[in-house]
């Protein structure tokens, strides 16, 4: 997950440069850059989390940022800044990365629920 999110961030930076230089698009591309690079940064922060709660918080943010990245990619395609071909691979990679934090959230919530039930 760490390596895949880093690779996605590199691709997002390159798409950002392309949109700025070739398409002269400055607003949506900045949003994509922010959310697309934030996924990996939050995964990295979650690894260094000080507690389970901190870990879950950061992994949850990574999940939300991946969802936001998907939104911006779809919007950039729908407004003809990115072609379908350019978008599909990025969407697939982002969807794949999004699944891991989502599964971790579910697992951690289940684990915490079991802990609360056992200790009540």
C-alpha positions as CSV (number, residue, x, y, z in Angstrom):
1,X,0.0,0.0,0.0
2,X,2.9,2.3,0.9
3,X,4.7,1.8,-2.5
4,X,1.5,1.9,-4.5
5,X,0.3,5.2,-2.9
6,X,3.8,6.7,-3.6
7,X,3.7,5.6,-7.2
8,X,0.2,7.1,-7.5
9,X,1.5,10.4,-6.0
10,X,4.2,10.5,-8.7
11,X,1.6,10.0,-11.4
12,X,-0.6,12.7,-9.9
13,X,2.3,15.2,-9.9
14,X,3.0,14.4,-13.5
15,X,-0.7,14.8,-14.4
16,X,-0.7,18.1,-12.5
17,X,2.3,19.3,-14.5
18,X,0.6,18.3,-17.8
19,X,-2.7,20.0,-16.9
20,X,-0.9,23.2,-15.9
21,X,1.5,23.3,-18.9
22,X,-0.5,21.8,-21.7
23,X,-4.1,22.5,-20.8
24,X,-3.6,25.7,-18.8
25,X,-5.9,24.4,-16.1
26,X,-5.0,25.7,-12.7
27,X,-7.9,25.2,-10.3
28,X,-9.0,21.6,-10.6
29,X,-5.5,20.4,-11.1
30,X,-4.4,21.9,-7.8
31,X,-7.3,20.1,-6.1
32,X,-6.2,16.8,-7.7
33,X,-2.6,17.4,-6.7
34,X,-3.6,18.1,-3.1
35,X,-5.8,15.0,-2.6
36,X,-3.8,12.6,-4.8
37,X,-0.5,13.2,-2.9
38,X,-2.3,13.3,0.5
39,X,-3.3,9.7,0.2
40,X,0.3,8.4,0.5
41,X,1.2,11.0,3.0
42,X,-1.6,9.9,5.3
43,X,-0.7,6.2,4.8
44,X,2.8,7.1,5.8
45,X,1.6,9.0,8.9
46,X,-0.6,6.1,9.9
47,X,2.4,3.7,9.9
48,X,4.0,6.0,12.4
49,X,0.8,6.4,14.5
50,X,1.2,6.7,18.2
51,X,-1.8,4.6,19.0
52,X,-4.6,2.5,17.4
53,X,-6.8,5.6,17.4
54,X,-4.1,7.7,15.7
55,X,-3.6,4.9,13.1
56,X,-7.3,4.6,12.4
57,X,-7.6,8.4,12.1
58,X,-4.8,8.7,9.5
59,X,-5.9,5.7,7.5
60,X,-9.5,7.1,7.5
61,X,-8.1,10.4,6.0
62,X,-6.2,8.4,3.4
63,X,-9.4,6.7,2.4
64,X,-11.3,10.0,2.2
65,X,-8.5,11.6,0.1
66,X,-8.5,8.6,-2.3
67,X,-12.3,9.1,-2.7
68,X,-11.7,12.8,-3.4
69,X,-9.0,12.0,-5.9
70,X,-11.4,9.8,-7.8
71,X,-13.9,12.7,-7.8
72,X,-11.4,15.1,-9.3
73,X,-10.2,12.6,-11.9
74,X,-13.8,12.0,-13.0
75,X,-14.5,15.7,-13.2
76,X,-11.4,16.4,-15.2
77,X,-12.4,13.7,-17.6
78,X,-16.0,14.9,-17.8
79,X,-14.8,18.5,-18.6
80,X,-12.4,17.2,-21.3
81,X,-9.2,18.1,-19.5
82,X,-8.3,14.4,-19.5
83,X,-9.2,11.8,-22.0
84,X,-10.9,8.5,-21.0
85,X,-7.6,6.7,-21.7
86,X,-5.6,9.0,-19.5
87,X,-8.2,8.7,-16.7
88,X,-8.9,5.0,-16.6
89,X,-5.5,3.8,-15.4
90,X,-5.4,6.5,-12.7
91,X,-8.9,5.7,-11.6
92,X,-8.0,2.0,-11.4
93,X,-4.9,2.6,-9.3
94,X,-6.7,5.0,-7.0
95,X,-9.6,2.6,-6.6
96,X,-7.2,-0.2,-5.7
97,X,-5.4,1.9,-3.1
98,X,-8.7,3.1,-1.7
99,X,-9.7,-0.5,-0.9
100,X,-6.9,-1.1,1.6
101,X,-7.7,1.7,4.0
102,X,-11.4,0.9,3.7
103,X,-10.7,-2.7,4.7
104,X,-8.4,-1.6,7.5
105,X,-11.2,0.8,8.8
106,X,-13.7,-2.0,8.9
107,X,-11.3,-4.4,10.6
108,X,-10.3,-1.9,13.3
109,X,-13.9,-0.9,13.9
110,X,-14.9,-4.6,14.3
111,X,-11.9,-5.2,16.6
112,X,-12.9,-2.2,18.7
113,X,-16.5,-3.3,18.9
114,X,-15.5,-6.7,20.1
115,X,-13.2,-5.1,22.7
116,X,-16.1,-2.9,24.0
117,X,-18.5,-5.9,24.1
118,X,-16.0,-8.1,26.0
119,X,-15.3,-5.3,28.5
120,X,-18.8,-4.2,29.3
